[in-house]
């Protein structure tokens, strides 16, 4: 099994710090996990944490700092 390396510098460009990044990515991973694998398309075999971190780095997750749920953009 290969792991995808995601530099923290890339992720923290979208959020204030690495702790906030972990919280946002965790919420996104839980959201992705609710989607059946068959509906994820080409990403169906990737880990939900990898998908969440990649989406965060790409700026595809919108979030607020007041603790609201991360939302799909």
GUMAR-146213 format. One record per residue (C-alpha): x, y, z; residue in three letters. Coordinates in pm, whole numbers, padded with zeros to 5 digits, always signed. Example, Ala and Ser with C-alpha at 12.3 -4.5 7.8 and 13.67 -1.06 7.14 Angstrom:
residues 2
+01230-00450+00780ALA +01367-00106+00714SER 
This chain:
residues 73
+00000+00000+00000UNK +00148+00336-00098UNK +00094+00646+00107UNK +00051+00992-00037UNK +00277+01253+00115UNK +00109+01589+00171UNK +00349+01863+00287UNK +00208+02058+00581UNK +00311+02383+00410UNK +00068+02312+00128UNK -00217+02240+00367UNK -00157+02534+00598UNK -00185+02781+00308UNK -00561+02724+00324UNK -00600+02732+00704UNK -00440+02920+00992UNK -00245+02635+01147UNK -00189+02260+01135UNK -00431+02193+01423UNK -00713+02367+01243UNK -00617+02173+00928UNK -00654+01845+01117UNK -01000+01943+01244UNK -01124+02054+00901UNK -00978+01748+00727UNK -01130+01514+00988UNK -01477+01662+00929UNK -01431+01630+00554UNK -01310+01270+00590UNK -01624+01185+00787UNK -01837+01346+00514UNK -01654+01154+00239UNK -01684+00828+00436UNK -02063+00856+00417UNK -02048+00847+00035UNK -02054+00492-00104UNK -01722+00395-00263UNK -01890+00331-00598UNK -02007+00694-00612UNK -01661+00840-00545UNK -01549+00769-00901UNK -01175+00747-00957UNK -01111+00809-00588UNK -01298+00503-00465UNK -00977+00316-00371UNK -00809+00603-00189UNK -00828+00651+00187UNK -01077+00910+00304UNK -00808+01093+00502UNK -00594+01125+00189UNK -00892+01256-00007UNK -00980+01504+00266UNK -00625+01640+00293UNK -00598+01671-00084UNK -00933+01854-00103UNK -00818+02089+00173UNK -00488+02161-00004UNK -00673+02228-00330UNK -00912+02470-00159UNK -01219+02257-00233UNK -01347+02269+00125UNK -01517+02575+00265UNK -01519+02620+00640UNK -01568+02882+00906UNK -01369+02948+01218UNK -01669+02946+01451UNK -01686+02566+01459UNK -01941+02506+01185UNK -01925+02192+00979UNK -01684+02182+00682UNK -01886+02204+00364UNK -01832+02069+00015UNK -01766+02340-00238UNK 
